[in-house]
């Protein structure tokens, strides 16, 4: 069974020379995937282009290629603008490629993973999670990010259920 590491996108930004660069969050997620992914696994990178920047997915793919991962091992989902769309599009892409949605590892920041896991499981994706650790976050900031994500879980769950209802009718 093919293992697939799904790297959830994170915004890009402009540097001082007006060149697009990955945010620290995207760099952490790619680094975590590179450290933990089996040698024969696939990588599925997600995230759309926004604000005139390249897509988050293409930036993550470039980082993987620069780290020595062959392009044939990288799947790109570059239409999603949020976590819900990430996972709906991941499900569609896997189905279109004939790949099972049963051996997936979602990779994101620790505060983001509980909501991502709920969305994935409601969609029927069987996932494990891997947190890209961010050691420099102060306790108050970490608490704020975690509470914001936890408060979003009911809305995200409702959005998935509405999506499934529409899809099945």
N, C-alpha and C positions, 0 to 999 in steps of 0.2 A: 504494500500500500504506500502510495507516494505521500511523503510528509511535505506540507506546505507551510512556510512561514509567511503570515500576512502582516505586512508592516503598514500600520495605519498612518496616513499622511499627517504632516504638520506644516504649518505655513512656511513659506520662503520669505526672504526679505531682500532689500537692496543694500549693497555695501556702499562704502564711501566713493568708490569708483563707478557707481551705478551699474554694478554687475549683480545678477541674482545669486544669492547664497542660501544654503540650507540653514534653517533655524537650529539652535542647539537641540531642540526637541527632536527634530528629524534626524540629526546626526546621532543622538543617543539611541534612537529606535533602530537605525541601521546598524550601529555598532553592536547592540544587544543581539540582533538577528545574526550577525556574522559570528559572534562568539558562541551562540547556542544552537545553530542550525546544523543538522547532519550533513555530511559531505555530499550526499546525493539528493538532498531536498531541493524543492523549488522555492522561489521567493515570489510573492505576489505583493506588489507595491501599489498603494492607492493614493488618490488625491488629485483634484482638478487644478487647472490653471486659474489663478485669480489675480486681479489688480495688475494685469500686464506682465506678470511673471510666468515662467514656464510652469508646467504642472508639478505638483508635489511628487507625483508618481515618477515622472521623468527624472527629477532630481535624485530621488532615492535609487532609481535604476542606475543612474550614472555613478553614484557612490558605490553601489555594489560592483559594477563593472571595474571601477578604479581599484577596488579591493581584490580583484582577481576572479570574480564570479562570471562565468560565461553567460552571454546574453540568452542562450537557449534555456537557461534555468530561471529566467526572470519573466514573470507575467506582469503586464501593466494594466491597471484600471485607472484611467485618468479623467473620469467624468464626475466623480462624487465630490460634493462640497461639504459633507458632514458625515458623522459616524453612521447614521442610519443609511445614507446613500452608499457609503463605503461597503457596508455589509450586504445590502441588497444587490449591489453591482458585483461584489465578489461571488455571491451565490449564482448569479446569472453567468458570469464569466466561466466559473468552474463547470457549470452545466454545458455551456457552449463548447468547451474544450474536452468534455467527457471525463473530467477529473472528479473524483469523489470529494464530497464536502465533509469528510469524516476524520481526517487527520490534520487538522488545522491548528496552528499556534498563532494567536493574535498577539502582536507586539505593539505596545504603546507605553505611555507613562503610567505609573502605578495608580494615580488618582483617576485615570480615564478608563481603566480596564473593567471595573465592575459594571458600568453602564454598557460598555461594548459587549461584554459577555452576555448580559441580559438580552440585548438586541439580537445577537448571534443565535442564542439558544431559542428565542421565540421564532426566529426565521427557520429553525431546523438545522442550523449548522452545529456540528459537534466540534467544540473548540477547547483548547487549553490556552492559558495566557502566560505571557512573559513580560514582566515589567522592566522597562528601561529606567533604571534608577537615576534619580537626580539628587545627589547628596547635598547640594548646596542650598536647598530650599529651607527657609526658616519654618518653624513649627506653625506659626500663624498663617503663612501663605499656603502651606500644605493643607492645613485644616480648611481654609477658604476654598481651595480647589476641590478637595474631597467633598465638602458639603454641597458645593455647586453641582458637582456631578451626581451625587446621591439624590439631590432634589430633582434632577432631570430624569431620573429613571422612570417614574410613572408616566411622564409625557412621552418619553421614548417608547415605552411599552405600548401605550395607546396608539402611537403612530404605526408601530409594527402591526398591531392587531387590525387597524384600519386598512393597512396595505394588504394584509392577508385576506381580509374580507372582500376587498375589491378584486383581488387576484382570483379568488375562488368563486366569484359570482358571475 
